[in-house]
Every structure is written in C-alpha cells, then in structure tokens.
C-alpha cells in the first residue's frame, strides 16, 4: 500500500507534464523544461528594471510610487501569464518604456491632464485594441508587412538593444557635438560592465547555455564586492495597489476630448508590439515558411487584455518586451518561458528589495550580447536589390537612432512603398500597405505638430 501510494503522485505528475508538453508543443519546438525555466529567468533578469524605472517616471504625475510599483509588477505578471498560457509564446509583457514617458511628460505634465483621466485613455486604447483583434484588423496589418522587412526589423531591434546596453554600461554617452561619444571608461561601474561583457562572451565561446544569466549575476556580485551597488530596501505589498486600482476616469476622457490621446497610446503600442513580435518570432524560429506568425490573434488578445489590466491596476500601456530576446537567445521557445516571467514578476511584489540589487551596469552586458545575436538576420536581406536594400537599411538604422521600433517600421513602410511606386512596381504593393503608408505619413505629420 505504501509503495503504490508513493508511486501515484509521481504518475500523476508525469501525466500532467506530458499534457503540458503537448499543449506547448515541446517536441515540435525542441523545447525542454530546463531550458524553458532558464529562459524565463533570463528574460526576467533583463527586464526586472522596469519594476523600479516605471514607478520613478509615473510617480512624477502624483501617483503614489508604492502603488505604481505594485501595479507594474502585477500587470507585468498577469500580462506575461496571459501571453504564455493563451498565445504560447516566449514573449514577456510589462509597462512599455516610451509610452510611460509619453503618459507622464506629454499627457499629464504637458497637457495638465489628471493621471486618473490619463489611465482612462489607456483603458480606452486597450478596449479598442481588443475590438481590432476580434475583427481581425491587427492580423491583417501584420500579414501586410512585406517579408523583406522582417529581417531588417530584427536587425534594427538588435542595434537598439545594444545601444541601450552600451548606454547603461557607460561605454557610450551623450554628446552635444556628435550626439554620442565614448563614455568614461575609468568609471568603476563601466569597468564592471565591460568585465561582465567579456565574461559573457567567453562563456558563450565555450558553449555555456546560461552564459548571459551567469554574466548578469556575476557582474552583480562584483558590484557588491566593490561597493558599487546601493541597496535601499523598500516596502512593496500587493495591498499598495489600492491607491491606484480602478481609479481611472473614463468620463473624463470624453469630457476633456482625449480620444486622440487614446489613439496615440493605441497607435504606438500597435506598431511597437508588431515590431517586437516580428523580431522575437524571427529570432526564435517561430515564423512559418511563408514568414507569418501562427496564433497572432492570441498574441494580440493577450497584449490588449494586459493593457486593460494595467490601466485598471494603475500603470501606463503594457506591451511586449524586446528583452524577451534574452530568453529566446538561451533557448526559450514556448509559453512556459513567459509563464515563468509572469510568476517571477508576481513574486517580485514581495521581494522588490532583493531584486533591486540588480543595477543597469549588470544587465547591460546581456543587452549588448543579445543585440549581437540578432545581427544574423542581416544575411537574409538581398543587398543587391535596391527595392529591398534601401527600405531595409533605413529600417535598421532608424530604430536605434530614433529610439523607437515604431518609427523604424514606419520609415521602412514609407520607403518601401515610395521606391516601388517610383520604379513602376506599384502593382506589387498591396492596398493595405498603401493605406498603412498614408497612416504612417499622417502619424509623422501629427507628431511633428
């Protein structure tokens, strides 16, 4: 009796594991539990900074910083879980950088809009997102993107990630004369970041799968040993959400005529999400032979629901994170990777002080290396054909130079259409690409004004 009782739980666990492996297509994708768990932890490590950066930005609107920290972790956790369970992709979600700055500096501080009303605008954009997904409009937009732009988006995002890493490491710095220049290489934090970068490169050269994760944790440990990490414990609890949860003001959105603000949230999130999706999907080998992404509507549904959850809990637009590439780089291929990230973000509500010890210079080597890994897609561009090469090149360089995946994708679209029309190949451009090109041009004119 004792023997059979001890065997039963093991058999039940095995059946559950087998069912999960079938649902997440482990065999087809060559996934393993060890790799998926490692990928999830790696992605989480590279994007955990958002739990501290997002509250510091949004708190300038008058929102309680503890509440925003809780909302950030909660929305990232729920969003990533939705992506993993519903869409089954190794893509993590969290409040988007850039969108949080627009929320704070343009809408609340620039226009004098109360943060409750701004959250209402975010909510409206999420609902519209969900409707567009249900109607198949987002899928139609995704399928209209020319296949030759996929590779250029992946490369552009890689350059963007590397630039962020170089900046965080202090290897490059702003310059009034040349925009960017070499940083202070004698700064102790920069030296530690360089040491971490060398360590990650050496481990990867030796074929160590956990090289990126080991590099981040090793650099953090060195930071502790050399006194470069200031650890300031802070109390963050799930109950802190009450200060911002369901405080959004929907009637204020209509009363103040902020539907155009909701449109901007929607528009930027839409194309940032598509850009990230293309880059990560291509790197993970998840695209079909036709260059399309299976279950795209589920991805968009998870993204829209995450934005709704975020606005209700008290944070700006939630979107797919480019840092998911870090997990993909170590082998993440299924939704288990995103689920792990989601669980860790929910746990972060209770261990924020410990994770806070991971500074930007420690995660910088991971961003630089992930960016370098995404450069392989450059081989897929036909550089001898100007109809492809010129739009691809402009997409690649404008993503990092404008600090926006959406801008790079927009410029790629516009160039792609203009070059083909001017060369007499206008019949090869779909009607939706023409429509999107007009929308992109209008977007630039709107932002300009």
N, C-alpha and C positions, 0 to 999 in steps of 0.2 A: 504493500500500500504506500509506504513511504517513498519507494523508488518511483512508482508511477506518478505520485503527486509532484515529485521534483522534476519529472520529465514533462508534464503537461504545460507548465508555463513556458518552457523552452520551445515546445512545439507551437504554442500559440504565438510566441514572439516571432518564430521563423515564418509562420504563415502571414503575419502582419507585415514583416519585412518584405516578403515575396510580393504581397499585394501592392505595397508602396513602390517597389522596384518596377512592377508592371505599369502602374499609373504614371510614374515619372520616366518611363522608357529607358531604364538603366542600360539594358543590353544594346539597344539600338544606338545609344549615345556613347557607349563605352564608359559609363559612369561607375564609380564605386562609392560606398558610404564614406570611407576615409577621405577621399579626395573632395567630395561634396562638403563635408564638415569643415575641412581645411579651407576650402574656397570661401565658404560663408564667413568664417572667422577672419580671413584675409580681407575680404571686402569690407567687413565691419570695421576693422582696424584702420583702413584707409579713409573711411568716411565718418568715423566717430567724432571728428572735429565739429561736425555740424551741430552736435548737441550743445556746444559752447559758443560757436560763432553766430548761429541763428538767434539765440536769445540776446546776445550782445547787440545785434543790429535792431531787432524788433523792439527791444526794451526802450529804444530811443523814441518810440511813439507814445510812451507812457504805459505800455503793457508791463505787468509785473514780471520780472525776469525769471523768478522761480516757476511761474505758471507757464511761460513760454518754453522754458527748458523741459518741463514735463510734457507739454503739448508736442514739442519737437520729437522727443523720444517716442511718445505714444503714436503719433501719426506715422513716423518712420517705421515703427514696429508693425502697426496694422497694415500699412501700405505694402511693406515687403512681404508680409504673410499672404496678403491678397494676391500679389504677383506670383508668389511661389505656388500657392495652392490652386488658384484659378487658372493662371496662364502657364504655369510650369516652366518658367524661365529663370535663369540665374541673375535676375536684374533686381537690384535693391532700390527702394524709393525713400525719399526724405524731402523736407522743405528745400526748394531749389535756391541755390546761390544766384544772385542777379535778380530773381523775382522777389526775394526778401528785401533787397536794396531798393527796388522799384516801389514796393509796398511802403517802405519807411520814408525814403527821401523824396520820392516824386508825389505819391498819393497823400500820405499823412502829413509830412512836414512841408512839402512843397505846395499842396493844394489846401491844406488845413482841414482835411477830412478826418473825422474821429476814427480811431482804429477799429471800433465796433462796426462802422459802416464799411471800412475797407475789407474787413473779414466777410461782410455780406457780399461784396463784389467778388471775392474769391469763391464764395459758395455758389454764386450765380454762374461763374465760369465753369465750375465743376459740374453743375447740373447740365449746362449746355453741352459740355464735353460728353457727358453720358448719353444725351439725346443724339448727338452726331455719331457716336459709336453705334447706338442701336439702329440708326438709319443707314449705317454702312459708309458714311461720308469719310470718316477718318481712314478706313481701309482703302477706299477708292483713292484718296490722296496719296497714301503710302505706295499703292501699286502704280501710280502715275509717275513716280520718281524714276528717271532714266537709270538703267542698271549701271551705266558707266560712272554715275555719280556716287554709287555706294562706296567704292574703294576710296574715292577722294574724301568722302566724309570720314571714313575710318582713319585715314592718314591725318586729316586736319584735327580730329579729336585727339589723336596721339600727340601731335605737336602741342596742342592746347594743354593736355595733361602734363607734358614735360615742362612747358613754360611755367605752369603752376608749381611744379616740383622745384624747378630751379629758383623761382622766386621765394618759395618757402624755405629753401636751403640757404638763401642769401648769396647764391652764386651769381645771380643777376640782380640788378637793382634799377630803379627808375632813374632817368636822366633827362633833364630839361633840354639838353642839346641834341641827344641822339635817341631819345625815348627810353632805351635801355642801355645798360653798360655793365661791366663786371662789378660784382659786389666786393665787400670787404672779406677777402679770403683769410684774413687773420682773426676774424671773429670766431670765438670758440664754438658757437653753435653751427657756423658754416663748416668748420673743420670736422665736427661730429657728423654733419650731414654727408660730407664727402667721404668720410670713413665708412658710413653706412652704405653709401652708393658703391664703393669699392668692394665692400663685403658682400653685398647682394650679387654684384657682377661675378665675383669669384665663386660664390656658391652655385650660381646658375651655370657657370662654365663647367662645374663639376657634376652637373645634373641633379642638384638638390631641388626637389619639387617645392619645398617650403622655404625657398631662398628669400622671397620677399617678406614673408612673415617673420622669419628669423632676423632679417636685416632691420625691420622696424622695431622689434622687441630689443634687439642687441643695441641699436642706437639709443633707445630709451634708457636702457640700463647704463650705458656710458654717460648719458646726460645726468643721471642720478649721481654716478660716481664722481663726476667732475663739477657738480653743483650748478648745473645749467637748467635745472627744472625747478620751478617754483610751484610747490603743491599747496593749493589753498582749498582745503575741504569746504564743501558747501552742502547744505541740506536740501535735497530734492525728493519730493514724495509724490505719489500718484494723486493725493488729495490736493496738491497745488493747482491741479487743473481747474478747480472750481472758480478761480479768479478770472479765467478767460473762456471756459467751456460754455458754449451756447450763448455767448454774449454778442454774437453777430447781429447786426441791424439791417434786415432785409428791406424794411420800409424806407430806411434812409438812402438806400441805393437808388430807389425810384425817385424819391423826393429831391435828391441832390443831382439827379441826372447823371449818375455814374455808370450807366450801362456801357459807355465807351471804355471806362476803366476796366470793367469786367471783360470786355472784348480784348483789351491788351493782355490781361492775365491769360485769357484763353489762347490767344494767338501765339504768344511767346512760348507758352507751355506746350502747345501742339507741336511746333517745329523743333523745339529743344528736345522733346520726347522722341520725335521721329528720328532726329539726328543721332541721339544716344542709342536708340533701338537698332538702327542700321549698323552703327559702329560696333556695338557689343555683339549683335547677332552674327555679323560677318566674322568677327574675331573668334567667336565660339563655334563657328561652322554650323550654325543653326538655320541658315537660309536654304531654300530649296534649290534645285538645279536651275530653276528659272530666276533665281535671285530674289525670291519672295520669302516672307516670314510667316510660317504656319501660326494659327491661333492668334493672329494680330488683333482681332476684335477683343479677345480676352485680355490682352495686354492693355489695350486702351481702356477697357472697362475697369480694370484694376487701378489704372492711373487716375481715372475720373473719380472713382469711389474714394481713393486715397486723398484727393484734393478736397472732397466734401468732408471727409473725416477730419482733415487738417483744419479746415475753416471752422468746423463746429467745436474743435478742441482748443483752438486759439493760435493758429500759425498761418503763414502765407502758403502759397501754392506748393503742393507736393508733386514731385516729378521723378522720373527715372534718373539714376545717378551714373555718371560716366565712370566713377570709381568702381563700379561693378566689374569693369575690365580687369581689375586686380584679381578678383576671384576667378574670372574666366582664364586669366593667364596661368593660374596654378591648377587648372583642370576642371573648374566648375562648369557643368553643362545642364543641370536640371533645376527644377524649382526648389529642391532641397537647399541649395545654396542661399536662395532668397529667404526661405523659411528660417534658416539659421540666423541670418542677419536680423530678421524681424524679432526673433526670440531674444537676441542679444540687446537690441535696442529697448525692448520692454524691460529687460533686466537692468539696463543702464539707468532706469529711473531710481534704482536703489543703490547703485554703485558708482554714481557720477564722480565722486571724489577720486576714486582709484583710476578710472579711465582718463580723468583729466590730466594725469601724469604723462599722457602721450602728446608731446608738443609737435608743432608743424615741422621742425627740422628732422624729427624722427620718421614722419610719414613721407617726407619729401623724396627720399631715395626710391620708395615704392612707386610714386607717381612718375618719376623720371624713367624708371625701368619699364613700367607698363606702357608709357608713351613710345619707348623704343621698340617694344614688341609689336606695336600696331603699325609700324612702318612697313611691314612685309606686304601690306596691301598695295603699296605703290607699284609693285610689279604687274598688277592687273590693269593698269592704265595703258592704253595704246598711245604712247607719246609721239608717234609718227603721224597721228591723225589730229590736225588742229581742231576739228569739230568736237573731239573728246578731250584732247590735252589742255586746251585753254580753259574751258569751264572747270575741269578737274583741278588744274593748278590754282585757279583763283579761289575755288572752294577750300583747298588745303591751306592756303596762306591766310585767308581772311578769317577763318575760325579762330586761330590763336591771336592774330593781330587786332581783331575787334572784340576778343574775349567773349565770343558768342557763337554757339553752334548754329543758332537760328540765322544769324547774319550770313555766315558762310554758306549755308544751304540756300538762302535767298539769292545771294550773288551767283552761286552756281546755276540755279534755275534761270535767272535772268540772262546770264551769259550764254547758257546752253540754247535758249530759245532765240536770242538775237543772232548768234553766229549761224544757226541753221537757217533762219529766215534770210539773212544776208547772202548766204551761199546758195539760195534757191532750194534748200531741202525742207521747206516749210511743211510739206505733206507728211514728213516723218515725225512731226511733233503732234502729240495728242491734244484734243480740245481742252482737257483738264490741265495739261501743262501750260497751255496758253492762258487759261483762267488764273492759274496759280501765279504765273509770271506777272500778270496785271495786278494781282493782290499784293505780291511782294513789292512791286514798284510803288503801289499806293502806301504800303507799310512804311517804306523809306521816306516817302513824302510826308506822311503823318508824323513819324518820329522826328523828322527834320524840323517840323513846325512846332 
